[in-house]
Amino acid sequence: MDVSPPEAIRGEPEAEAALVRRALDGDLDGFNGLVALHQRAVYNLCLRMLGSAPAAEDAAQDAFLSAFRSLRTFRGMAFRPWLMRIAANACTDELRRRGRRPALSLDAPLAGSDEHIDVPDPAVGPEVEALRAEQAALVQSALLRLPEEQRLAVVMCDIQGFAYEEIALTMRCSVGTVKSRIARGREKLRRELGPMKEQSLNLERQRIET
């Protein structure tokens, strides 16, 4: 697995930078703080890439273990894209083990990393909740049919809300290549999902952010 760090990016939050410095000094609590800060994003990335909650949990655990073991290679870079790259590699390893075929589990949570069920929103009726669940399943099924690089770019951009520059560092490519992959992925999703594509992706981002 390739876990060497990406190039530097400015604007790393001070709280994260402090935790990174502590982790690099061998402070286990500092690294645990980084896990707490990023575990939701890492799990959600793995879940979207793999389509299976158990597989996503395993991949996320592998990613954090690999990151801990590879801290000595991290020097002065942006931590989040470095970590997301490791998580993406963990997903690639899992897909390779299963023959590169992601599996959609209808029982898998698609909203967050720290909950395994979605609590119904009391402000909406059961019909709306059922529609949201159906849309979520359709979006995830369509995402899993995208090529891996397009899926990663679309998930990070349209669902997780990463900036192009962070996605480029994660994927080790230019911003132009990221935009191209996102455009191709969106077009394939548009063909599959039709008019509901934008609404569904916006809904999925809201589900992750809540």
Secondary structure, DSSP 8 states (H G I E B T S, - for coil): ---------S---HHHHHHHHHHHTT-HHHHHHHHHHHHHHHHHHHHHHH--HHHHHHHHHHHHHHHHHTGGG--SS-HHHHHHHHHHHHHHHHHHHTTS-----TTS--S-SS-SS----TTS-HHHHHHHHHHHHHHHHHHHTS-HHHHHHHIIIIIT---HHHHHHHHTS-HHHHHHHHHHHHHHHHHHHGGGHHHHHHHHHHHHH-
